[in-house]
Amino acid sequence: MSNLPATRTTDTETFDEIQLVSFALDQEEYGINVLLVREIIRMLSITRVPNTPHYVEGVINLRGKVIPIIALRRKFNLPEAEYDKRTRIMVMEVVGELMGFIVDEVSEVIRISEKEIQPPPPAASAGLEQECMAGVINQAERLLVLLDLERMLSDEERRLLSGAV
């Protein structure tokens, strides 16, 4: 994986350790590399922008910078849900651009070994664009879908979003 951090060395072995921010969408758990997350904020007032894709909620002003906001439920064709006190905007860097992603809830930061990441089985990606799935992590009683933000949006979508602000 190209954007994964930190190699640690012990006396007996070398392994790659990754930190992920885990978050929920429609009762499923996802993870994203912590190095891509700039900040996690509560829901703000979002200004709608005409003629944008259906999954673009609008834009926000975050300390003088206008940032496009993407509703991940809509992007992944999941059922709509009301925003509540747990809903968050994860401000992340995607190919040099800041973008906000609305998620149901941010859970925790977890550390995993890179060898814990398994390739996504084809059936697991039904309904989710497989290109943006970097893998699946099986930890005890939970499965976590690892996302690759750089592959989530096409070049054309990124150009459209950067032009919307």
C-alpha positions, 0 to 999 in steps of 0.5 A: 500500500503506497500511503501507509506509514511507519516501519518498526523494527524489533530484535527479531523481526521487521513489520509495518504498523499502520494506524487507522481511524475507524468509523461507522456507516449504516452499521458497518465499520470502515477504516482510513489511514490516520495520516490522511485525516486532518481533523474530525469535526461535528456537523456544521451548517453546509451550504448547498452548491447547484449542479454537483453530483448527488453525493455532494452535500455542499461546502463548509467554511473551515477557518477561511478555507472552503471545503467540499463535503461528501455524504459517504452514505450517498456515495456508497448508495447506502440508505439515507439517515438523519444526522444526529449528535454522533454524526461527524465530518472527517476532513481528509486530504485526497490527492492534495485537496482537502475534502470533508466526508460525512460519516455516522460516527467516528469510533477509534484509532486502531493500530494494525500490522500491515499483514492483517490486511486481506484482499477484499473478496469480490462478494464483499464489494457488492454495492461498494465501488471495489476500486476504493476498497484497499482490503479487509481487516478481521479483528476478533469479532469485527470486520473492518473495510479499509478504504483508499480515498485516492481511488474513491473519486475519479480524476474528473470527480476531483476536478469537478469538486475542486471547481465547485469551491 
